[in-house]
């Protein structure tokens, strides 16, 4: 298969997926390519989008690759849709999520002792949104569950991995920004 055809196939795979696509998935679709050849093609695609100032970008997210809208065109997209869909999290949910993200694996009791409130409802909500998962059990009396974040958490915050987590202060600023944007959008829609 010619280089251009390989790029086109990879682009089509990325376009049709609503989740980040890992190199192994691409390799399964393209039997004759090695992971390093696939990565090189992905890097070429990424450079093509950026150099040509295209409306989409290729980003590495949550261990895979995903096509996203170029940030420069966000005002037009907002106008087109008139109302942006945002998964909004309450302040309590964000605090709980931050504790889990920075201290994982962590038990519910540890979360509750840091927040000084019952976390049952919030934990259930975060698990329903697939932002948090049961990561195992602690080797302690009662063998309580320990919790950690998910790939969806990485996608939600646009992170490649947990190593990209911002410092706690930056995280709090990002949360405030996301909530303010969501509030502005809901007021505009009303």
TORKOLFI-157020 format. One record per residue (C-alpha): x, y, z; residue number from 0. Coordinates in Angstrom, 1 decimal, always signed. Layout:
BEGIN
<pt><c1>X</c1><c2>Y</c2><c3>Z</c3><k>NUM</k></pt>
...
//
This chain:
BEGIN
<pt><c1>+0.0</c1><c2>+0.0</c2><c3>+0.0</c3><k>0</k></pt>
<pt><c1>+1.4</c1><c2>+3.4</c2><c3>-0.9</c3><k>1</k></pt>
<pt><c1>+2.3</c1><c2>+5.9</c2><c3>+1.8</c3><k>2</k></pt>
<pt><c1>-0.6</c1><c2>+8.2</c2><c3>+0.9</c3><k>3</k></pt>
<pt><c1>-3.1</c1><c2>+5.3</c2><c3>+1.0</c3><k>4</k></pt>
<pt><c1>-1.8</c1><c2>+4.3</c2><c3>+4.4</c3><k>5</k></pt>
<pt><c1>-2.3</c1><c2>+7.9</c2><c3>+5.7</c3><k>6</k></pt>
<pt><c1>-5.8</c1><c2>+7.9</c2><c3>+4.2</c3><k>7</k></pt>
<pt><c1>-6.7</c1><c2>+4.6</c2><c3>+5.9</c3><k>8</k></pt>
<pt><c1>-5.4</c1><c2>+5.7</c2><c3>+9.3</c3><k>9</k></pt>
<pt><c1>-7.2</c1><c2>+9.0</c2><c3>+8.9</c3><k>10</k></pt>
<pt><c1>-10.5</c1><c2>+7.2</c2><c3>+8.1</c3><k>11</k></pt>
<pt><c1>-10.0</c1><c2>+4.9</c2><c3>+11.2</c3><k>12</k></pt>
<pt><c1>-9.4</c1><c2>+8.0</c2><c3>+13.4</c3><k>13</k></pt>
<pt><c1>-12.4</c1><c2>+9.8</c2><c3>+11.9</c3><k>14</k></pt>
<pt><c1>-14.8</c1><c2>+7.0</c2><c3>+12.5</c3><k>15</k></pt>
<pt><c1>-13.8</c1><c2>+6.4</c2><c3>+16.1</c3><k>16</k></pt>
<pt><c1>-15.5</c1><c2>+8.4</c2><c3>+18.9</c3><k>17</k></pt>
<pt><c1>-12.7</c1><c2>+7.3</c2><c3>+21.3</c3><k>18</k></pt>
<pt><c1>-8.9</c1><c2>+7.5</c2><c3>+21.0</c3><k>19</k></pt>
<pt><c1>-7.5</c1><c2>+4.8</c2><c3>+18.8</c3><k>20</k></pt>
<pt><c1>-4.4</c1><c2>+2.9</c2><c3>+20.0</c3><k>21</k></pt>
<pt><c1>-1.6</c1><c2>+1.9</c2><c3>+17.7</c3><k>22</k></pt>
<pt><c1>-2.4</c1><c2>-1.8</c2><c3>+18.2</c3><k>23</k></pt>
<pt><c1>-5.9</c1><c2>-1.2</c2><c3>+16.8</c3><k>24</k></pt>
<pt><c1>-4.5</c1><c2>+0.4</c2><c3>+13.7</c3><k>25</k></pt>
<pt><c1>-2.0</c1><c2>-2.4</c2><c3>+13.4</c3><k>26</k></pt>
<pt><c1>-4.8</c1><c2>-4.9</c2><c3>+13.4</c3><k>27</k></pt>
<pt><c1>-6.5</c1><c2>-3.1</c2><c3>+10.5</c3><k>28</k></pt>
<pt><c1>-3.2</c1><c2>-2.7</c2><c3>+8.6</c3><k>29</k></pt>
<pt><c1>-1.5</c1><c2>-6.0</c2><c3>+8.8</c3><k>30</k></pt>
<pt><c1>+1.7</c1><c2>-5.1</c2><c3>+7.0</c3><k>31</k></pt>
<pt><c1>+2.8</c1><c2>-2.1</c2><c3>+9.2</c3><k>32</k></pt>
<pt><c1>+4.9</c1><c2>-2.1</c2><c3>+12.3</c3><k>33</k></pt>
<pt><c1>+4.0</c1><c2>+0.0</c2><c3>+15.3</c3><k>34</k></pt>
<pt><c1>+6.9</c1><c2>+2.4</c2><c3>+14.6</c3><k>35</k></pt>
<pt><c1>+5.7</c1><c2>+2.9</c2><c3>+11.0</c3><k>36</k></pt>
<pt><c1>+2.2</c1><c2>+3.6</c2><c3>+12.3</c3><k>37</k></pt>
<pt><c1>+3.5</c1><c2>+6.1</c2><c3>+14.8</c3><k>38</k></pt>
<pt><c1>+5.6</c1><c2>+7.8</c2><c3>+12.1</c3><k>39</k></pt>
<pt><c1>+2.5</c1><c2>+8.1</c2><c3>+9.8</c3><k>40</k></pt>
<pt><c1>+0.5</c1><c2>+9.5</c2><c3>+12.8</c3><k>41</k></pt>
<pt><c1>+3.2</c1><c2>+12.1</c2><c3>+13.3</c3><k>42</k></pt>
<pt><c1>+3.1</c1><c2>+13.0</c2><c3>+9.6</c3><k>43</k></pt>
<pt><c1>-0.7</c1><c2>+13.4</c2><c3>+9.7</c3><k>44</k></pt>
<pt><c1>-0.4</c1><c2>+15.6</c2><c3>+12.8</c3><k>45</k></pt>
<pt><c1>+2.2</c1><c2>+17.8</c2><c3>+11.1</c3><k>46</k></pt>
<pt><c1>+0.1</c1><c2>+18.0</c2><c3>+7.9</c3><k>47</k></pt>
<pt><c1>-2.9</c1><c2>+19.2</c2><c3>+9.9</c3><k>48</k></pt>
<pt><c1>-0.9</c1><c2>+21.8</c2><c3>+11.8</c3><k>49</k></pt>
<pt><c1>+1.2</c1><c2>+23.1</c2><c3>+8.8</c3><k>50</k></pt>
<pt><c1>-1.9</c1><c2>+23.5</c2><c3>+6.6</c3><k>51</k></pt>
<pt><c1>-3.8</c1><c2>+25.1</c2><c3>+9.5</c3><k>52</k></pt>
<pt><c1>-6.7</c1><c2>+22.6</c2><c3>+9.0</c3><k>53</k></pt>
<pt><c1>-9.9</c1><c2>+22.7</c2><c3>+11.0</c3><k>54</k></pt>
<pt><c1>-8.9</c1><c2>+19.5</c2><c3>+12.8</c3><k>55</k></pt>
<pt><c1>-5.9</c1><c2>+18.4</c2><c3>+14.8</c3><k>56</k></pt>
<pt><c1>-4.5</c1><c2>+15.0</c2><c3>+15.7</c3><k>57</k></pt>
<pt><c1>-3.7</c1><c2>+14.7</c2><c3>+19.4</c3><k>58</k></pt>
<pt><c1>-2.4</c1><c2>+11.9</c2><c3>+21.6</c3><k>59</k></pt>
<pt><c1>-5.0</c1><c2>+11.4</c2><c3>+24.3</c3><k>60</k></pt>
<pt><c1>-5.4</c1><c2>+8.7</c2><c3>+27.0</c3><k>61</k></pt>
<pt><c1>-2.8</c1><c2>+6.3</c2><c3>+25.4</c3><k>62</k></pt>
<pt><c1>-4.3</c1><c2>+6.6</c2><c3>+21.9</c3><k>63</k></pt>
<pt><c1>-4.8</c1><c2>+9.1</c2><c3>+19.0</c3><k>64</k></pt>
<pt><c1>-7.9</c1><c2>+11.2</c2><c3>+18.3</c3><k>65</k></pt>
<pt><c1>-9.0</c1><c2>+13.8</c2><c3>+15.8</c3><k>66</k></pt>
<pt><c1>-10.1</c1><c2>+16.9</c2><c3>+17.5</c3><k>67</k></pt>
<pt><c1>-11.3</c1><c2>+20.3</c2><c3>+16.4</c3><k>68</k></pt>
<pt><c1>-8.6</c1><c2>+23.0</c2><c3>+16.2</c3><k>69</k></pt>
<pt><c1>-9.1</c1><c2>+25.5</c2><c3>+19.0</c3><k>70</k></pt>
<pt><c1>-8.9</c1><c2>+28.4</c2><c3>+16.6</c3><k>71</k></pt>
<pt><c1>-12.3</c1><c2>+27.5</c2><c3>+15.3</c3><k>72</k></pt>
<pt><c1>-14.1</c1><c2>+27.0</c2><c3>+18.6</c3><k>73</k></pt>
<pt><c1>-16.1</c1><c2>+30.3</c2><c3>+18.3</c3><k>74</k></pt>
<pt><c1>-17.5</c1><c2>+29.2</c2><c3>+14.9</c3><k>75</k></pt>
<pt><c1>-18.4</c1><c2>+25.8</c2><c3>+16.2</c3><k>76</k></pt>
<pt><c1>-20.1</c1><c2>+27.3</c2><c3>+19.2</c3><k>77</k></pt>
<pt><c1>-22.1</c1><c2>+29.6</c2><c3>+17.0</c3><k>78</k></pt>
<pt><c1>-23.0</c1><c2>+26.7</c2><c3>+14.7</c3><k>79</k></pt>
<pt><c1>-24.4</c1><c2>+24.6</c2><c3>+17.5</c3><k>80</k></pt>
<pt><c1>-25.7</c1><c2>+27.6</c2><c3>+19.5</c3><k>81</k></pt>
<pt><c1>-25.3</c1><c2>+25.6</c2><c3>+22.6</c3><k>82</k></pt>
<pt><c1>-22.2</c1><c2>+23.6</c2><c3>+23.6</c3><k>83</k></pt>
<pt><c1>-22.7</c1><c2>+20.3</c2><c3>+25.4</c3><k>84</k></pt>
<pt><c1>-20.7</c1><c2>+20.2</c2><c3>+28.5</c3><k>85</k></pt>
<pt><c1>-20.6</c1><c2>+17.6</c2><c3>+31.2</c3><k>86</k></pt>
<pt><c1>-20.7</c1><c2>+19.7</c2><c3>+34.3</c3><k>87</k></pt>
<pt><c1>-19.4</c1><c2>+18.5</c2><c3>+37.6</c3><k>88</k></pt>
<pt><c1>-20.4</c1><c2>+19.9</c2><c3>+40.9</c3><k>89</k></pt>
<pt><c1>-17.8</c1><c2>+21.4</c2><c3>+43.2</c3><k>90</k></pt>
<pt><c1>-18.1</c1><c2>+18.4</c2><c3>+45.5</c3><k>91</k></pt>
<pt><c1>-17.6</c1><c2>+16.0</c2><c3>+42.6</c3><k>92</k></pt>
<pt><c1>-14.6</c1><c2>+17.9</c2><c3>+41.4</c3><k>93</k></pt>
<pt><c1>-13.0</c1><c2>+17.9</c2><c3>+44.9</c3><k>94</k></pt>
<pt><c1>-13.6</c1><c2>+14.2</c2><c3>+45.2</c3><k>95</k></pt>
<pt><c1>-12.2</c1><c2>+13.6</c2><c3>+41.7</c3><k>96</k></pt>
<pt><c1>-9.1</c1><c2>+15.7</c2><c3>+42.5</c3><k>97</k></pt>
<pt><c1>-8.5</c1><c2>+13.6</c2><c3>+45.6</c3><k>98</k></pt>
<pt><c1>-8.8</c1><c2>+10.4</c2><c3>+43.7</c3><k>99</k></pt>
<pt><c1>-6.6</c1><c2>+11.7</c2><c3>+40.8</c3><k>100</k></pt>
<pt><c1>-3.8</c1><c2>+12.9</c2><c3>+43.0</c3><k>101</k></pt>
<pt><c1>-3.8</c1><c2>+10.2</c2><c3>+45.7</c3><k>102</k></pt>
<pt><c1>-4.9</c1><c2>+7.0</c2><c3>+43.8</c3><k>103</k></pt>
<pt><c1>-5.3</c1><c2>+4.3</c2><c3>+44.7</c3><k>104</k></pt>
<pt><c1>-7.4</c1><c2>+5.7</c2><c3>+47.6</c3><k>105</k></pt>
<pt><c1>-10.2</c1><c2>+4.2</c2><c3>+49.7</c3><k>106</k></pt>
<pt><c1>-13.6</c1><c2>+5.8</c2><c3>+50.2</c3><k>107</k></pt>
<pt><c1>-12.8</c1><c2>+6.3</c2><c3>+53.9</c3><k>108</k></pt>
<pt><c1>-9.6</c1><c2>+8.2</c2><c3>+53.0</c3><k>109</k></pt>
<pt><c1>-11.6</c1><c2>+10.4</c2><c3>+50.6</c3><k>110</k></pt>
<pt><c1>-14.3</c1><c2>+11.0</c2><c3>+53.3</c3><k>111</k></pt>
<pt><c1>-11.6</c1><c2>+11.8</c2><c3>+56.0</c3><k>112</k></pt>
<pt><c1>-10.1</c1><c2>+14.5</c2><c3>+53.6</c3><k>113</k></pt>
<pt><c1>-13.4</c1><c2>+16.0</c2><c3>+52.7</c3><k>114</k></pt>
<pt><c1>-15.2</c1><c2>+15.5</c2><c3>+56.1</c3><k>115</k></pt>
<pt><c1>-18.4</c1><c2>+14.4</c2><c3>+54.3</c3><k>116</k></pt>
<pt><c1>-20.0</c1><c2>+11.1</c2><c3>+53.1</c3><k>117</k></pt>
<pt><c1>-18.8</c1><c2>+10.5</c2><c3>+49.6</c3><k>118</k></pt>
<pt><c1>-21.2</c1><c2>+7.6</c2><c3>+48.7</c3><k>119</k></pt>
<pt><c1>-23.4</c1><c2>+9.6</c2><c3>+46.3</c3><k>120</k></pt>
<pt><c1>-20.6</c1><c2>+11.5</c2><c3>+44.7</c3><k>121</k></pt>
<pt><c1>-18.5</c1><c2>+8.3</c2><c3>+44.2</c3><k>122</k></pt>
<pt><c1>-21.6</c1><c2>+6.6</c2><c3>+42.6</c3><k>123</k></pt>
<pt><c1>-22.0</c1><c2>+9.6</c2><c3>+40.2</c3><k>124</k></pt>
<pt><c1>-18.3</c1><c2>+9.6</c2><c3>+39.2</c3><k>125</k></pt>
<pt><c1>-18.4</c1><c2>+5.9</c2><c3>+38.6</c3><k>126</k></pt>
<pt><c1>-21.6</c1><c2>+6.3</c2><c3>+36.4</c3><k>127</k></pt>
<pt><c1>-19.8</c1><c2>+8.9</c2><c3>+34.4</c3><k>128</k></pt>
<pt><c1>-16.9</c1><c2>+6.5</c2><c3>+34.0</c3><k>129</k></pt>
<pt><c1>-14.4</c1><c2>+9.0</c2><c3>+35.5</c3><k>130</k></pt>
<pt><c1>-13.6</c1><c2>+6.7</c2><c3>+38.4</c3><k>131</k></pt>
<pt><c1>-13.2</c1><c2>+3.0</c2><c3>+38.7</c3><k>132</k></pt>
<pt><c1>-12.6</c1><c2>+0.4</c2><c3>+41.4</c3><k>133</k></pt>
<pt><c1>-8.9</c1><c2>-0.3</c2><c3>+41.1</c3><k>134</k></pt>
<pt><c1>-8.7</c1><c2>-3.2</c2><c3>+43.6</c3><k>135</k></pt>
<pt><c1>-8.8</c1><c2>-3.8</c2><c3>+47.3</c3><k>136</k></pt>
<pt><c1>-6.6</c1><c2>-2.5</c2><c3>+50.0</c3><k>137</k></pt>
<pt><c1>-4.7</c1><c2>-5.1</c2><c3>+52.1</c3><k>138</k></pt>
<pt><c1>-6.2</c1><c2>-3.9</c2><c3>+55.4</c3><k>139</k></pt>
<pt><c1>-9.0</c1><c2>-5.1</c2><c3>+57.7</c3><k>140</k></pt>
<pt><c1>-12.3</c1><c2>-5.4</c2><c3>+55.8</c3><k>141</k></pt>
<pt><c1>-10.3</c1><c2>-5.3</c2><c3>+52.5</c3><k>142</k></pt>
<pt><c1>-12.0</c1><c2>-2.0</c2><c3>+51.3</c3><k>143</k></pt>
<pt><c1>-12.1</c1><c2>-1.1</c2><c3>+47.7</c3><k>144</k></pt>
<pt><c1>-9.5</c1><c2>+1.4</c2><c3>+46.4</c3><k>145</k></pt>
<pt><c1>-10.4</c1><c2>+3.8</c2><c3>+43.6</c3><k>146</k></pt>
<pt><c1>-8.5</c1><c2>+5.3</c2><c3>+40.7</c3><k>147</k></pt>
<pt><c1>-9.3</c1><c2>+7.3</c2><c3>+37.6</c3><k>148</k></pt>
<pt><c1>-10.1</c1><c2>+5.9</c2><c3>+34.1</c3><k>149</k></pt>
<pt><c1>-9.2</c1><c2>+6.6</c2><c3>+30.5</c3><k>150</k></pt>
<pt><c1>-12.4</c1><c2>+8.6</c2><c3>+30.3</c3><k>151</k></pt>
<pt><c1>-11.0</c1><c2>+10.9</c2><c3>+33.0</c3><k>152</k></pt>
<pt><c1>-7.9</c1><c2>+11.4</c2><c3>+30.8</c3><k>153</k></pt>
<pt><c1>-10.2</c1><c2>+12.2</c2><c3>+27.8</c3><k>154</k></pt>
<pt><c1>-12.4</c1><c2>+14.5</c2><c3>+29.8</c3><k>155</k></pt>
<pt><c1>-9.4</c1><c2>+16.6</c2><c3>+30.9</c3><k>156</k></pt>
<pt><c1>-7.4</c1><c2>+16.2</c2><c3>+27.6</c3><k>157</k></pt>
<pt><c1>-4.5</c1><c2>+14.4</c2><c3>+29.2</c3><k>158</k></pt>
<pt><c1>-2.1</c1><c2>+11.9</c2><c3>+27.7</c3><k>159</k></pt>
<pt><c1>-1.4</c1><c2>+10.3</c2><c3>+31.0</c3><k>160</k></pt>
<pt><c1>-1.6</c1><c2>+11.0</c2><c3>+34.8</c3><k>161</k></pt>
<pt><c1>+1.9</c1><c2>+12.4</c2><c3>+34.6</c3><k>162</k></pt>
<pt><c1>+0.4</c1><c2>+15.4</c2><c3>+32.8</c3><k>163</k></pt>
<pt><c1>-1.8</c1><c2>+16.2</c2><c3>+35.8</c3><k>164</k></pt>
<pt><c1>-1.2</c1><c2>+19.9</c2><c3>+36.6</c3><k>165</k></pt>
<pt><c1>-0.1</c1><c2>+21.0</c2><c3>+40.1</c3><k>166</k></pt>
<pt><c1>-3.1</c1><c2>+21.2</c2><c3>+42.4</c3><k>167</k></pt>
<pt><c1>-3.4</c1><c2>+25.0</c2><c3>+42.1</c3><k>168</k></pt>
<pt><c1>-3.5</c1><c2>+24.8</c2><c3>+38.3</c3><k>169</k></pt>
<pt><c1>-6.1</c1><c2>+22.0</c2><c3>+38.5</c3><k>170</k></pt>
<pt><c1>-8.3</c1><c2>+24.2</c2><c3>+40.7</c3><k>171</k></pt>
<pt><c1>-8.0</c1><c2>+27.1</c2><c3>+38.2</c3><k>172</k></pt>
<pt><c1>-8.9</c1><c2>+24.7</c2><c3>+35.3</c3><k>173</k></pt>
<pt><c1>-12.0</c1><c2>+23.5</c2><c3>+37.2</c3><k>174</k></pt>
<pt><c1>-13.1</c1><c2>+27.1</c2><c3>+37.8</c3><k>175</k></pt>
<pt><c1>-12.6</c1><c2>+27.9</c2><c3>+34.1</c3><k>176</k></pt>
<pt><c1>-14.6</c1><c2>+24.8</c2><c3>+32.9</c3><k>177</k></pt>
<pt><c1>-17.4</c1><c2>+25.6</c2><c3>+35.3</c3><k>178</k></pt>
<pt><c1>-17.5</c1><c2>+29.3</c2><c3>+34.3</c3><k>179</k></pt>
<pt><c1>-17.6</c1><c2>+28.4</c2><c3>+30.6</c3><k>180</k></pt>
<pt><c1>-20.5</c1><c2>+25.9</c2><c3>+31.3</c3><k>181</k></pt>
<pt><c1>-22.3</c1><c2>+28.5</c2><c3>+33.3</c3><k>182</k></pt>
<pt><c1>-21.9</c1><c2>+31.1</c2><c3>+30.5</c3><k>183</k></pt>
<pt><c1>-23.2</c1><c2>+28.7</c2><c3>+28.0</c3><k>184</k></pt>
<pt><c1>-26.2</c1><c2>+27.7</c2><c3>+30.0</c3><k>185</k></pt>
<pt><c1>-27.1</c1><c2>+31.4</c2><c3>+30.6</c3><k>186</k></pt>
<pt><c1>-26.8</c1><c2>+32.1</c2><c3>+26.8</c3><k>187</k></pt>
<pt><c1>-29.1</c1><c2>+29.1</c2><c3>+26.0</c3><k>188</k></pt>
<pt><c1>-31.7</c1><c2>+30.4</c2><c3>+28.5</c3><k>189</k></pt>
//
